[in-house]
């Protein structure tokens, strides 16, 4: 049985080797190589400057805002779905948009936010002035939050659905109002789902570049666009690898600090 398990684990280890370990090793190698192919610390000297540190801080700020917006929307939505008799249908409604290509969804929002888009047409019909919504930071946050809401909602709902309803009834019998019940019972028992949701939202939101380019234009410059620019435009693989390696290490640190330990839960 152990031999079978080892053979079954081979595809997993090959996947990890080819798509994670080797790319990180290559990033580490190229980060110490200048454009002439010589060993150098020049890339790190260039990276640890105010320009890139400001860019990284802005990436963290926008990722935090996107994560907070997703959490504020997803938490009550997850509770509503938990209480609904049609939870499966509502979950399907939330999941279906994730099946659509990210580029298509982004271009759909361009059509909504553009000068001749849906929102401005409604404003014009109401005899209100048109608004320049595209290529703004709020538009970037709205589109990014829309993309990541399902990834925040699903782990929160998963942690809520296993909570025993008798705990809510017991809290109410002891005189707790709805707000106190939510704060003392629901929130602590669903915090692992919140942590997981934050992980799967905040970490990828750090490295957004396609949405940044198409929706925010030059209004938002984050670390993801810097990596794209260095690799695809300037073709300076050294500084691009340095930025990417720093981002990978930062993400790994976040995963370690926010790692979730499953303790099990009571069923309904």
Buried (B, 14 or more C-beta within 10 A) or exposed (E): EEEEEEEEEEEEEEEEEEEEEEBBEBBBEBBBBBBEEEEBEBBBEBBEEEEBEEBBEBBBEBBBBBBBBBBEBBBEBBBEBBEEEEBEEBBEEBEEEBEEEEEEBBEBBBEBBBEEBEBBEEBEEEEEEEEEBBBBBEBBBBBBBBBBBBBBBBBBBBBBBBBBEEBBEEBBEEEBEEEEBBEBBBEEBBEBBBBBBBBBBBBBBBBBBEBBBBBBBEBBBBBBBBBBBBBEEEEBBBBBBBBBBBBBEBBEEBEEEEEBEEEEBEEE
